[in-house]
């Protein structure tokens, strides 16, 4: 599994893009900050095409279900890995996930 950084592409199931923000700046891969817990949570999702009269497009990420390293931490926060998976606030509620589509880096990997 790759470490996830600020340039990694994370999208909802409908292809809306998650706006990444890094809460730490001192550990980087190629000059790009690594994401740590809870960076992927509560982030905006832009351009989700899932909309209609009774449909709510994905606008925010919710809590991460899986994707934080069990052992690797930066300043006490778990590193985000490429098996990241969580739910969005889009419809149908409780079914729309966000996941890493492209880690953008393949140099730094971890098994945990």
MODELLER restraints for C-alpha pairs under 7 A, 6 or more apart:
rsr = mdl.restraints
at = mdl.atoms
rsr.add(forms.Gaussian(group=physical.xy_distance, feature=features.Distance(at['CA:1:A'], at['CA:81:A']), mean=6.03, stdev=0.5))
rsr.add(forms.Gaussian(group=physical.xy_distance, feature=features.Distance(at['CA:1:A'], at['CA:82:A']), mean=5.39, stdev=0.5))
rsr.add(forms.Gaussian(group=physical.xy_distance, feature=features.Distance(at['CA:1:A'], at['CA:83:A']), mean=6.74, stdev=0.5))
rsr.add(forms.Gaussian(group=physical.xy_distance, feature=features.Distance(at['CA:1:A'], at['CA:109:A']), mean=5.33, stdev=0.5))
rsr.add(forms.Gaussian(group=physical.xy_distance, feature=features.Distance(at['CA:1:A'], at['CA:110:A']), mean=5.37, stdev=0.5))
rsr.add(forms.Gaussian(group=physical.xy_distance, feature=features.Distance(at['CA:1:A'], at['CA:111:A']), mean=6.06, stdev=0.5))
rsr.add(forms.Gaussian(group=physical.xy_distance, feature=features.Distance(at['CA:2:A'], at['CA:81:A']), mean=5.63, stdev=0.5))
rsr.add(forms.Gaussian(group=physical.xy_distance, feature=features.Distance(at['CA:2:A'], at['CA:82:A']), mean=5.21, stdev=0.5))
rsr.add(forms.Gaussian(group=physical.xy_distance, feature=features.Distance(at['CA:2:A'], at['CA:103:A']), mean=6.69, stdev=0.5))
rsr.add(forms.Gaussian(group=physical.xy_distance, feature=features.Distance(at['CA:2:A'], at['CA:106:A']), mean=6.16, stdev=0.5))
rsr.add(forms.Gaussian(group=physical.xy_distance, feature=features.Distance(at['CA:2:A'], at['CA:108:A']), mean=5.89, stdev=0.5))
rsr.add(forms.Gaussian(group=physical.xy_distance, feature=features.Distance(at['CA:2:A'], at['CA:109:A']), mean=4.25, stdev=0.5))
rsr.add(forms.Gaussian(group=physical.xy_distance, feature=features.Distance(at['CA:2:A'], at['CA:110:A']), mean=6.29, stdev=0.5))
rsr.add(forms.Gaussian(group=physical.xy_distance, feature=features.Distance(at['CA:3:A'], at['CA:80:A']), mean=6.08, stdev=0.5))
rsr.add(forms.Gaussian(group=physical.xy_distance, feature=features.Distance(at['CA:3:A'], at['CA:81:A']), mean=4.70, stdev=0.5))
rsr.add(forms.Gaussian(group=physical.xy_distance, feature=features.Distance(at['CA:3:A'], at['CA:82:A']), mean=6.25, stdev=0.5))
rsr.add(forms.Gaussian(group=physical.xy_distance, feature=features.Distance(at['CA:3:A'], at['CA:108:A']), mean=5.94, stdev=0.5))
rsr.add(forms.Gaussian(group=physical.xy_distance, feature=features.Distance(at['CA:3:A'], at['CA:109:A']), mean=5.76, stdev=0.5))
rsr.add(forms.Gaussian(group=physical.xy_distance, feature=features.Distance(at['CA:4:A'], at['CA:34:A']), mean=5.98, stdev=0.5))
rsr.add(forms.Gaussian(group=physical.xy_distance, feature=features.Distance(at['CA:4:A'], at['CA:35:A']), mean=5.80, stdev=0.5))
rsr.add(forms.Gaussian(group=physical.xy_distance, feature=features.Distance(at['CA:4:A'], at['CA:80:A']), mean=5.55, stdev=0.5))
rsr.add(forms.Gaussian(group=physical.xy_distance, feature=features.Distance(at['CA:4:A'], at['CA:81:A']), mean=5.44, stdev=0.5))
rsr.add(forms.Gaussian(group=physical.xy_distance, feature=features.Distance(at['CA:4:A'], at['CA:82:A']), mean=6.10, stdev=0.5))
rsr.add(forms.Gaussian(group=physical.xy_distance, feature=features.Distance(at['CA:4:A'], at['CA:103:A']), mean=5.79, stdev=0.5))
rsr.add(forms.Gaussian(group=physical.xy_distance, feature=features.Distance(at['CA:5:A'], at['CA:32:A']), mean=6.35, stdev=0.5))
rsr.add(forms.Gaussian(group=physical.xy_distance, feature=features.Distance(at['CA:5:A'], at['CA:33:A']), mean=5.62, stdev=0.5))
rsr.add(forms.Gaussian(group=physical.xy_distance, feature=features.Distance(at['CA:5:A'], at['CA:34:A']), mean=4.07, stdev=0.5))
rsr.add(forms.Gaussian(group=physical.xy_distance, feature=features.Distance(at['CA:5:A'], at['CA:35:A']), mean=5.07, stdev=0.5))
rsr.add(forms.Gaussian(group=physical.xy_distance, feature=features.Distance(at['CA:6:A'], at['CA:20:A']), mean=5.84, stdev=0.5))
rsr.add(forms.Gaussian(group=physical.xy_distance, feature=features.Distance(at['CA:6:A'], at['CA:21:A']), mean=6.45, stdev=0.5))
rsr.add(forms.Gaussian(group=physical.xy_distance, feature=features.Distance(at['CA:6:A'], at['CA:22:A']), mean=6.21, stdev=0.5))
rsr.add(forms.Gaussian(group=physical.xy_distance, feature=features.Distance(at['CA:6:A'], at['CA:32:A']), mean=6.19, stdev=0.5))
rsr.add(forms.Gaussian(group=physical.xy_distance, feature=features.Distance(at['CA:6:A'], at['CA:33:A']), mean=5.73, stdev=0.5))
rsr.add(forms.Gaussian(group=physical.xy_distance, feature=features.Distance(at['CA:6:A'], at['CA:34:A']), mean=6.24, stdev=0.5))
rsr.add(forms.Gaussian(group=physical.xy_distance, feature=features.Distance(at['CA:6:A'], at['CA:35:A']), mean=6.36, stdev=0.5))
rsr.add(forms.Gaussian(group=physical.xy_distance, feature=features.Distance(at['CA:7:A'], at['CA:104:A']), mean=6.44, stdev=0.5))
rsr.add(forms.Gaussian(group=physical.xy_distance, feature=features.Distance(at['CA:8:A'], at['CA:102:A']), mean=5.85, stdev=0.5))
rsr.add(forms.Gaussian(group=physical.xy_distance, feature=features.Distance(at['CA:8:A'], at['CA:103:A']), mean=4.49, stdev=0.5))
rsr.add(forms.Gaussian(group=physical.xy_distance, feature=features.Distance(at['CA:8:A'], at['CA:104:A']), mean=5.08, stdev=0.5))
rsr.add(forms.Gaussian(group=physical.xy_distance, feature=features.Distance(at['CA:9:A'], at['CA:100:A']), mean=5.89, stdev=0.5))
rsr.add(forms.Gaussian(group=physical.xy_distance, feature=features.Distance(at['CA:9:A'], at['CA:101:A']), mean=5.51, stdev=0.5))
rsr.add(forms.Gaussian(group=physical.xy_distance, feature=features.Distance(at['CA:9:A'], at['CA:102:A']), mean=4.98, stdev=0.5))
rsr.add(forms.Gaussian(group=physical.xy_distance, feature=features.Distance(at['CA:9:A'], at['CA:103:A']), mean=6.19, stdev=0.5))
rsr.add(forms.Gaussian(group=physical.xy_distance, feature=features.Distance(at['CA:10:A'], at['CA:17:A']), mean=6.07, stdev=0.5))
rsr.add(forms.Gaussian(group=physical.xy_distance, feature=features.Distance(at['CA:10:A'], at['CA:18:A']), mean=5.42, stdev=0.5))
rsr.add(forms.Gaussian(group=physical.xy_distance, feature=features.Distance(at['CA:10:A'], at['CA:98:A']), mean=6.66, stdev=0.5))
rsr.add(forms.Gaussian(group=physical.xy_distance, feature=features.Distance(at['CA:10:A'], at['CA:99:A']), mean=5.44, stdev=0.5))
rsr.add(forms.Gaussian(group=physical.xy_distance, feature=features.Distance(at['CA:10:A'], at['CA:100:A']), mean=4.30, stdev=0.5))
rsr.add(forms.Gaussian(group=physical.xy_distance, feature=features.Distance(at['CA:10:A'], at['CA:101:A']), mean=5.57, stdev=0.5))
rsr.add(forms.Gaussian(group=physical.xy_distance, feature=features.Distance(at['CA:11:A'], at['CA:17:A']), mean=4.48, stdev=0.5))
rsr.add(forms.Gaussian(group=physical.xy_distance, feature=features.Distance(at['CA:11:A'], at['CA:18:A']), mean=5.50, stdev=0.5))
rsr.add(forms.Gaussian(group=physical.xy_distance, feature=features.Distance(at['CA:11:A'], at['CA:98:A']), mean=5.30, stdev=0.5))
rsr.add(forms.Gaussian(group=physical.xy_distance, feature=features.Distance(at['CA:11:A'], at['CA:99:A']), mean=5.70, stdev=0.5))
rsr.add(forms.Gaussian(group=physical.xy_distance, feature=features.Distance(at['CA:11:A'], at['CA:100:A']), mean=6.47, stdev=0.5))
rsr.add(forms.Gaussian(group=physical.xy_distance, feature=features.Distance(at['CA:11:A'], at['CA:101:A']), mean=6.52, stdev=0.5))
rsr.add(forms.Gaussian(group=physical.xy_distance, feature=features.Distance(at['CA:12:A'], at['CA:96:A']), mean=6.94, stdev=0.5))
rsr.add(forms.Gaussian(group=physical.xy_distance, feature=features.Distance(at['CA:12:A'], at['CA:97:A']), mean=5.61, stdev=0.5))
rsr.add(forms.Gaussian(group=physical.xy_distance, feature=features.Distance(at['CA:12:A'], at['CA:98:A']), mean=4.01, stdev=0.5))
rsr.add(forms.Gaussian(group=physical.xy_distance, feature=features.Distance(at['CA:12:A'], at['CA:99:A']), mean=6.45, stdev=0.5))
rsr.add(forms.Gaussian(group=physical.xy_distance, feature=features.Distance(at['CA:13:A'], at['CA:96:A']), mean=6.02, stdev=0.5))
rsr.add(forms.Gaussian(group=physical.xy_distance, feature=features.Distance(at['CA:13:A'], at['CA:97:A']), mean=5.64, stdev=0.5))
rsr.add(forms.Gaussian(group=physical.xy_distance, feature=features.Distance(at['CA:13:A'], at['CA:98:A']), mean=6.06, stdev=0.5))
rsr.add(forms.Gaussian(group=physical.xy_distance, feature=features.Distance(at['CA:14:A'], at['CA:48:A']), mean=6.12, stdev=0.5))
rsr.add(forms.Gaussian(group=physical.xy_distance, feature=features.Distance(at['CA:14:A'], at['CA:49:A']), mean=6.47, stdev=0.5))
rsr.add(forms.Gaussian(group=physical.xy_distance, feature=features.Distance(at['CA:14:A'], at['CA:50:A']), mean=6.35, stdev=0.5))
rsr.add(forms.Gaussian(group=physical.xy_distance, feature=features.Distance(at['CA:15:A'], at['CA:48:A']), mean=6.08, stdev=0.5))
rsr.add(forms.Gaussian(group=physical.xy_distance, feature=features.Distance(at['CA:16:A'], at['CA:45:A']), mean=5.87, stdev=0.5))
rsr.add(forms.Gaussian(group=physical.xy_distance, feature=features.Distance(at['CA:16:A'], at['CA:46:A']), mean=5.44, stdev=0.5))
rsr.add(forms.Gaussian(group=physical.xy_distance, feature=features.Distance(at['CA:16:A'], at['CA:47:A']), mean=4.88, stdev=0.5))
rsr.add(forms.Gaussian(group=physical.xy_distance, feature=features.Distance(at['CA:16:A'], at['CA:48:A']), mean=3.79, stdev=0.5))
rsr.add(forms.Gaussian(group=physical.xy_distance, feature=features.Distance(at['CA:16:A'], at['CA:49:A']), mean=6.80, stdev=0.5))
rsr.add(forms.Gaussian(group=physical.xy_distance, feature=features.Distance(at['CA:17:A'], at['CA:45:A']), mean=5.29, stdev=0.5))
rsr.add(forms.Gaussian(group=physical.xy_distance, feature=features.Distance(at['CA:17:A'], at['CA:46:A']), mean=5.28, stdev=0.5))
rsr.add(forms.Gaussian(group=physical.xy_distance, feature=features.Distance(at['CA:17:A'], at['CA:47:A']), mean=6.57, stdev=0.5))
rsr.add(forms.Gaussian(group=physical.xy_distance, feature=features.Distance(at['CA:18:A'], at['CA:43:A']), mean=6.53, stdev=0.5))
rsr.add(forms.Gaussian(group=physical.xy_distance, feature=features.Distance(at['CA:18:A'], at['CA:44:A']), mean=5.87, stdev=0.5))
rsr.add(forms.Gaussian(group=physical.xy_distance, feature=features.Distance(at['CA:18:A'], at['CA:45:A']), mean=4.36, stdev=0.5))
rsr.add(forms.Gaussian(group=physical.xy_distance, feature=features.Distance(at['CA:18:A'], at['CA:46:A']), mean=6.45, stdev=0.5))
rsr.add(forms.Gaussian(group=physical.xy_distance, feature=features.Distance(at['CA:19:A'], at['CA:43:A']), mean=6.03, stdev=0.5))
rsr.add(forms.Gaussian(group=physical.xy_distance, feature=features.Distance(at['CA:19:A'], at['CA:44:A']), mean=5.47, stdev=0.5))
rsr.add(forms.Gaussian(group=physical.xy_distance, feature=features.Distance(at['CA:19:A'], at['CA:45:A']), mean=6.03, stdev=0.5))
rsr.add(forms.Gaussian(group=physical.xy_distance, feature=features.Distance(at['CA:20:A'], at['CA:40:A']), mean=6.76, stdev=0.5))
rsr.add(forms.Gaussian(group=physical.xy_distance, feature=features.Distance(at['CA:20:A'], at['CA:43:A']), mean=6.96, stdev=0.5))
rsr.add(forms.Gaussian(group=physical.xy_distance, feature=features.Distance(at['CA:21:A'], at['CA:39:A']), mean=6.28, stdev=0.5))
rsr.add(forms.Gaussian(group=physical.xy_distance, feature=features.Distance(at['CA:22:A'], at['CA:33:A']), mean=6.43, stdev=0.5))
rsr.add(forms.Gaussian(group=physical.xy_distance, feature=features.Distance(at['CA:22:A'], at['CA:34:A']), mean=6.89, stdev=0.5))
rsr.add(forms.Gaussian(group=physical.xy_distance, feature=features.Distance(at['CA:22:A'], at['CA:35:A']), mean=5.37, stdev=0.5))
rsr.add(forms.Gaussian(group=physical.xy_distance, feature=features.Distance(at['CA:22:A'], at['CA:39:A']), mean=6.04, stdev=0.5))
rsr.add(forms.Gaussian(group=physical.xy_distance, feature=features.Distance(at['CA:23:A'], at['CA:39:A']), mean=6.39, stdev=0.5))
rsr.add(forms.Gaussian(group=physical.xy_distance, feature=features.Distance(at['CA:24:A'], at['CA:33:A']), mean=6.85, stdev=0.5))
rsr.add(forms.Gaussian(group=physical.xy_distance, feature=features.Distance(at['CA:25:A'], at['CA:33:A']), mean=5.26, stdev=0.5))
rsr.add(forms.Gaussian(group=physical.xy_distance, feature=features.Distance(at['CA:27:A'], at['CA:33:A']), mean=5.88, stdev=0.5))
rsr.add(forms.Gaussian(group=physical.xy_distance, feature=features.Distance(at['CA:27:A'], at['CA:34:A']), mean=6.12, stdev=0.5))
rsr.add(forms.Gaussian(group=physical.xy_distance, feature=features.Distance(at['CA:28:A'], at['CA:34:A']), mean=5.37, stdev=0.5))
rsr.add(forms.Gaussian(group=physical.xy_distance, feature=features.Distance(at['CA:35:A'], at['CA:79:A']), mean=6.31, stdev=0.5))
rsr.add(forms.Gaussian(group=physical.xy_distance, feature=features.Distance(at['CA:35:A'], at['CA:80:A']), mean=5.64, stdev=0.5))
rsr.add(forms.Gaussian(group=physical.xy_distance, feature=features.Distance(at['CA:36:A'], at['CA:77:A']), mean=5.78, stdev=0.5))
rsr.add(forms.Gaussian(group=physical.xy_distance, feature=features.Distance(at['CA:36:A'], at['CA:78:A']), mean=5.42, stdev=0.5))
rsr.add(forms.Gaussian(group=physical.xy_distance, feature=features.Distance(at['CA:36:A'], at['CA:79:A']), mean=4.40, stdev=0.5))
rsr.add(forms.Gaussian(group=physical.xy_distance, feature=features.Distance(at['CA:36:A'], at['CA:80:A']), mean=5.13, stdev=0.5))
rsr.add(forms.Gaussian(group=physical.xy_distance, feature=features.Distance(at['CA:37:A'], at['CA:68:A']), mean=6.68, stdev=0.5))
rsr.add(forms.Gaussian(group=physical.xy_distance, feature=features.Distance(at['CA:37:A'], at['CA:77:A']), mean=5.46, stdev=0.5))
rsr.add(forms.Gaussian(group=physical.xy_distance, feature=features.Distance(at['CA:37:A'], at['CA:78:A']), mean=5.24, stdev=0.5))
rsr.add(forms.Gaussian(group=physical.xy_distance, feature=features.Distance(at['CA:37:A'], at['CA:79:A']), mean=6.37, stdev=0.5))
rsr.add(forms.Gaussian(group=physical.xy_distance, feature=features.Distance(at['CA:37:A'], at['CA:80:A']), mean=6.47, stdev=0.5))
rsr.add(forms.Gaussian(group=physical.xy_distance, feature=features.Distance(at['CA:41:A'], at['CA:61:A']), mean=5.41, stdev=0.5))
rsr.add(forms.Gaussian(group=physical.xy_distance, feature=features.Distance(at['CA:41:A'], at['CA:62:A']), mean=5.37, stdev=0.5))
rsr.add(forms.Gaussian(group=physical.xy_distance, feature=features.Distance(at['CA:41:A'], at['CA:63:A']), mean=5.41, stdev=0.5))
rsr.add(forms.Gaussian(group=physical.xy_distance, feature=features.Distance(at['CA:41:A'], at['CA:64:A']), mean=6.49, stdev=0.5))
rsr.add(forms.Gaussian(group=physical.xy_distance, feature=features.Distance(at['CA:42:A'], at['CA:60:A']), mean=5.70, stdev=0.5))
rsr.add(forms.Gaussian(group=physical.xy_distance, feature=features.Distance(at['CA:42:A'], at['CA:61:A']), mean=4.94, stdev=0.5))
rsr.add(forms.Gaussian(group=physical.xy_distance, feature=features.Distance(at['CA:42:A'], at['CA:62:A']), mean=5.61, stdev=0.5))
rsr.add(forms.Gaussian(group=physical.xy_distance, feature=features.Distance(at['CA:43:A'], at['CA:60:A']), mean=5.34, stdev=0.5))
rsr.add(forms.Gaussian(group=physical.xy_distance, feature=features.Distance(at['CA:43:A'], at['CA:61:A']), mean=5.30, stdev=0.5))
rsr.add(forms.Gaussian(group=physical.xy_distance, feature=features.Distance(at['CA:44:A'], at['CA:59:A']), mean=5.61, stdev=0.5))
rsr.add(forms.Gaussian(group=physical.xy_distance, feature=features.Distance(at['CA:44:A'], at['CA:60:A']), mean=4.65, stdev=0.5))
rsr.add(forms.Gaussian(group=physical.xy_distance, feature=features.Distance(at['CA:44:A'], at['CA:61:A']), mean=6.69, stdev=0.5))
rsr.add(forms.Gaussian(group=physical.xy_distance, feature=features.Distance(at['CA:45:A'], at['CA:58:A']), mean=6.22, stdev=0.5))
rsr.add(forms.Gaussian(group=physical.xy_distance, feature=features.Distance(at['CA:45:A'], at['CA:59:A']), mean=4.70, stdev=0.5))
rsr.add(forms.Gaussian(group=physical.xy_distance, feature=features.Distance(at['CA:45:A'], at['CA:60:A']), mean=5.39, stdev=0.5))
rsr.add(forms.Gaussian(group=physical.xy_distance, feature=features.Distance(at['CA:46:A'], at['CA:59:A']), mean=6.70, stdev=0.5))
rsr.add(forms.Gaussian(group=physical.xy_distance, feature=features.Distance(at['CA:48:A'], at['CA:57:A']), mean=5.76, stdev=0.5))
rsr.add(forms.Gaussian(group=physical.xy_distance, feature=features.Distance(at['CA:48:A'], at['CA:58:A']), mean=5.83, stdev=0.5))
rsr.add(forms.Gaussian(group=physical.xy_distance, feature=features.Distance(at['CA:49:A'], at['CA:57:A']), mean=6.76, stdev=0.5))
rsr.add(forms.Gaussian(group=physical.xy_distance, feature=features.Distance(at['CA:50:A'], at['CA:56:A']), mean=6.94, stdev=0.5))
rsr.add(forms.Gaussian(group=physical.xy_distance, feature=features.Distance(at['CA:50:A'], at['CA:57:A']), mean=4.79, stdev=0.5))
rsr.add(forms.Gaussian(group=physical.xy_distance, feature=features.Distance(at['CA:51:A'], at['CA:57:A']), mean=5.09, stdev=0.5))
rsr.add(forms.Gaussian(group=physical.xy_distance, feature=features.Distance(at['CA:55:A'], at['CA:91:A']), mean=5.96, stdev=0.5))
rsr.add(forms.Gaussian(group=physical.xy_distance, feature=features.Distance(at['CA:56:A'], at['CA:90:A']), mean=5.29, stdev=0.5))
rsr.add(forms.Gaussian(group=physical.xy_distance, feature=features.Distance(at['CA:56:A'], at['CA:91:A']), mean=5.32, stdev=0.5))
rsr.add(forms.Gaussian(group=physical.xy_distance, feature=features.Distance(at['CA:57:A'], at['CA:90:A']), mean=4.94, stdev=0.5))
rsr.add(forms.Gaussian(group=physical.xy_distance, feature=features.Distance(at['CA:57:A'], at['CA:91:A']), mean=6.61, stdev=0.5))
rsr.add(forms.Gaussian(group=physical.xy_distance, feature=features.Distance(at['CA:58:A'], at['CA:88:A']), mean=5.95, stdev=0.5))
rsr.add(forms.Gaussian(group=physical.xy_distance, feature=features.Distance(at['CA:58:A'], at['CA:89:A']), mean=5.54, stdev=0.5))
rsr.add(forms.Gaussian(group=physical.xy_distance, feature=features.Distance(at['CA:58:A'], at['CA:90:A']), mean=3.93, stdev=0.5))
rsr.add(forms.Gaussian(group=physical.xy_distance, feature=features.Distance(at['CA:59:A'], at['CA:89:A']), mean=6.42, stdev=0.5))
rsr.add(forms.Gaussian(group=physical.xy_distance, feature=features.Distance(at['CA:59:A'], at['CA:90:A']), mean=6.73, stdev=0.5))
rsr.add(forms.Gaussian(group=physical.xy_distance, feature=features.Distance(at['CA:60:A'], at['CA:88:A']), mean=5.80, stdev=0.5))
rsr.add(forms.Gaussian(group=physical.xy_distance, feature=features.Distance(at['CA:60:A'], at['CA:89:A']), mean=5.74, stdev=0.5))
rsr.add(forms.Gaussian(group=physical.xy_distance, feature=features.Distance(at['CA:61:A'], at['CA:87:A']), mean=6.30, stdev=0.5))
rsr.add(forms.Gaussian(group=physical.xy_distance, feature=features.Distance(at['CA:61:A'], at['CA:88:A']), mean=4.50, stdev=0.5))
rsr.add(forms.Gaussian(group=physical.xy_distance, feature=features.Distance(at['CA:61:A'], at['CA:89:A']), mean=6.51, stdev=0.5))
rsr.add(forms.Gaussian(group=physical.xy_distance, feature=features.Distance(at['CA:62:A'], at['CA:86:A']), mean=6.49, stdev=0.5))
rsr.add(forms.Gaussian(group=physical.xy_distance, feature=features.Distance(at['CA:62:A'], at['CA:87:A']), mean=5.43, stdev=0.5))
rsr.add(forms.Gaussian(group=physical.xy_distance, feature=features.Distance(at['CA:62:A'], at['CA:88:A']), mean=5.28, stdev=0.5))
rsr.add(forms.Gaussian(group=physical.xy_distance, feature=features.Distance(at['CA:62:A'], at['CA:89:A']), mean=6.73, stdev=0.5))
rsr.add(forms.Gaussian(group=physical.xy_distance, feature=features.Distance(at['CA:63:A'], at['CA:86:A']), mean=6.02, stdev=0.5))
rsr.add(forms.Gaussian(group=physical.xy_distance, feature=features.Distance(at['CA:63:A'], at['CA:87:A']), mean=6.81, stdev=0.5))
rsr.add(forms.Gaussian(group=physical.xy_distance, feature=features.Distance(at['CA:64:A'], at['CA:85:A']), mean=6.03, stdev=0.5))
rsr.add(forms.Gaussian(group=physical.xy_distance, feature=features.Distance(at['CA:64:A'], at['CA:86:A']), mean=4.37, stdev=0.5))
rsr.add(forms.Gaussian(group=physical.xy_distance, feature=features.Distance(at['CA:65:A'], at['CA:85:A']), mean=5.72, stdev=0.5))
rsr.add(forms.Gaussian(group=physical.xy_distance, feature=features.Distance(at['CA:65:A'], at['CA:86:A']), mean=4.92, stdev=0.5))
rsr.add(forms.Gaussian(group=physical.xy_distance, feature=features.Distance(at['CA:66:A'], at['CA:84:A']), mean=5.48, stdev=0.5))
rsr.add(forms.Gaussian(group=physical.xy_distance, feature=features.Distance(at['CA:66:A'], at['CA:85:A']), mean=5.35, stdev=0.5))
rsr.add(forms.Gaussian(group=physical.xy_distance, feature=features.Distance(at['CA:66:A'], at['CA:86:A']), mean=6.91, stdev=0.5))
rsr.add(forms.Gaussian(group=physical.xy_distance, feature=features.Distance(at['CA:67:A'], at['CA:80:A']), mean=5.75, stdev=0.5))
rsr.add(forms.Gaussian(group=physical.xy_distance, feature=features.Distance(at['CA:67:A'], at['CA:81:A']), mean=5.21, stdev=0.5))
rsr.add(forms.Gaussian(group=physical.xy_distance, feature=features.Distance(at['CA:67:A'], at['CA:82:A']), mean=6.66, stdev=0.5))
rsr.add(forms.Gaussian(group=physical.xy_distance, feature=features.Distance(at['CA:67:A'], at['CA:83:A']), mean=5.11, stdev=0.5))
rsr.add(forms.Gaussian(group=physical.xy_distance, feature=features.Distance(at['CA:67:A'], at['CA:84:A']), mean=3.69, stdev=0.5))
rsr.add(forms.Gaussian(group=physical.xy_distance, feature=features.Distance(at['CA:67:A'], at['CA:85:A']), mean=6.15, stdev=0.5))
rsr.add(forms.Gaussian(group=physical.xy_distance, feature=features.Distance(at['CA:68:A'], at['CA:78:A']), mean=5.65, stdev=0.5))
rsr.add(forms.Gaussian(group=physical.xy_distance, feature=features.Distance(at['CA:68:A'], at['CA:79:A']), mean=5.71, stdev=0.5))
rsr.add(forms.Gaussian(group=physical.xy_distance, feature=features.Distance(at['CA:68:A'], at['CA:80:A']), mean=4.69, stdev=0.5))
rsr.add(forms.Gaussian(group=physical.xy_distance, feature=features.Distance(at['CA:68:A'], at['CA:81:A']), mean=5.92, stdev=0.5))
rsr.add(forms.Gaussian(group=physical.xy_distance, feature=features.Distance(at['CA:69:A'], at['CA:78:A']), mean=5.50, stdev=0.5))
rsr.add(forms.Gaussian(group=physical.xy_distance, feature=features.Distance(at['CA:69:A'], at['CA:79:A']), mean=5.35, stdev=0.5))
rsr.add(forms.Gaussian(group=physical.xy_distance, feature=features.Distance(at['CA:69:A'], at['CA:80:A']), mean=6.20, stdev=0.5))
rsr.add(forms.Gaussian(group=physical.xy_distance, feature=features.Distance(at['CA:69:A'], at['CA:81:A']), mean=6.40, stdev=0.5))
rsr.add(forms.Gaussian(group=physical.xy_distance, feature=features.Distance(at['CA:69:A'], at['CA:112:A']), mean=5.32, stdev=0.5))
rsr.add(forms.Gaussian(group=physical.xy_distance, feature=features.Distance(at['CA:70:A'], at['CA:112:A']), mean=5.70, stdev=0.5))
rsr.add(forms.Gaussian(group=physical.xy_distance, feature=features.Distance(at['CA:71:A'], at['CA:112:A']), mean=6.45, stdev=0.5))
rsr.add(forms.Gaussian(group=physical.xy_distance, feature=features.Distance(at['CA:72:A'], at['CA:78:A']), mean=5.83, stdev=0.5))
rsr.add(forms.Gaussian(group=physical.xy_distance, feature=features.Distance(at['CA:72:A'], at['CA:79:A']), mean=5.86, stdev=0.5))
rsr.add(forms.Gaussian(group=physical.xy_distance, feature=features.Distance(at['CA:73:A'], at['CA:79:A']), mean=5.48, stdev=0.5))
rsr.add(forms.Gaussian(group=physical.xy_distance, feature=features.Distance(at['CA:82:A'], at['CA:100:A']), mean=5.90, stdev=0.5))
rsr.add(forms.Gaussian(group=physical.xy_distance, feature=features.Distance(at['CA:82:A'], at['CA:103:A']), mean=6.50, stdev=0.5))
rsr.add(forms.Gaussian(group=physical.xy_distance, feature=features.Distance(at['CA:84:A'], at['CA:99:A']), mean=5.61, stdev=0.5))
rsr.add(forms.Gaussian(group=physical.xy_distance, feature=features.Distance(at['CA:84:A'], at['CA:100:A']), mean=6.22, stdev=0.5))
rsr.add(forms.Gaussian(group=physical.xy_distance, feature=features.Distance(at['CA:85:A'], at['CA:97:A']), mean=6.56, stdev=0.5))
rsr.add(forms.Gaussian(group=physical.xy_distance, feature=features.Distance(at['CA:85:A'], at['CA:98:A']), mean=5.76, stdev=0.5))
rsr.add(forms.Gaussian(group=physical.xy_distance, feature=features.Distance(at['CA:85:A'], at['CA:99:A']), mean=4.96, stdev=0.5))
rsr.add(forms.Gaussian(group=physical.xy_distance, feature=features.Distance(at['CA:86:A'], at['CA:97:A']), mean=5.38, stdev=0.5))
rsr.add(forms.Gaussian(group=physical.xy_distance, feature=features.Distance(at['CA:86:A'], at['CA:98:A']), mean=5.45, stdev=0.5))
rsr.add(forms.Gaussian(group=physical.xy_distance, feature=features.Distance(at['CA:86:A'], at['CA:99:A']), mean=6.99, stdev=0.5))
rsr.add(forms.Gaussian(group=physical.xy_distance, feature=features.Distance(at['CA:87:A'], at['CA:94:A']), mean=6.53, stdev=0.5))
rsr.add(forms.Gaussian(group=physical.xy_distance, feature=features.Distance(at['CA:87:A'], at['CA:95:A']), mean=6.92, stdev=0.5))
rsr.add(forms.Gaussian(group=physical.xy_distance, feature=features.Distance(at['CA:87:A'], at['CA:96:A']), mean=5.62, stdev=0.5))
rsr.add(forms.Gaussian(group=physical.xy_distance, feature=features.Distance(at['CA:87:A'], at['CA:97:A']), mean=4.26, stdev=0.5))
rsr.add(forms.Gaussian(group=physical.xy_distance, feature=features.Distance(at['CA:87:A'], at['CA:98:A']), mean=5.93, stdev=0.5))
rsr.add(forms.Gaussian(group=physical.xy_distance, feature=features.Distance(at['CA:88:A'], at['CA:96:A']), mean=5.72, stdev=0.5))
rsr.add(forms.Gaussian(group=physical.xy_distance, feature=features.Distance(at['CA:88:A'], at['CA:97:A']), mean=5.79, stdev=0.5))
rsr.add(forms.Gaussian(group=physical.xy_distance, feature=features.Distance(at['CA:88:A'], at['CA:98:A']), mean=6.54, stdev=0.5))
rsr.add(forms.Gaussian(group=physical.xy_distance, feature=features.Distance(at['CA:90:A'], at['CA:96:A']), mean=6.43, stdev=0.5))
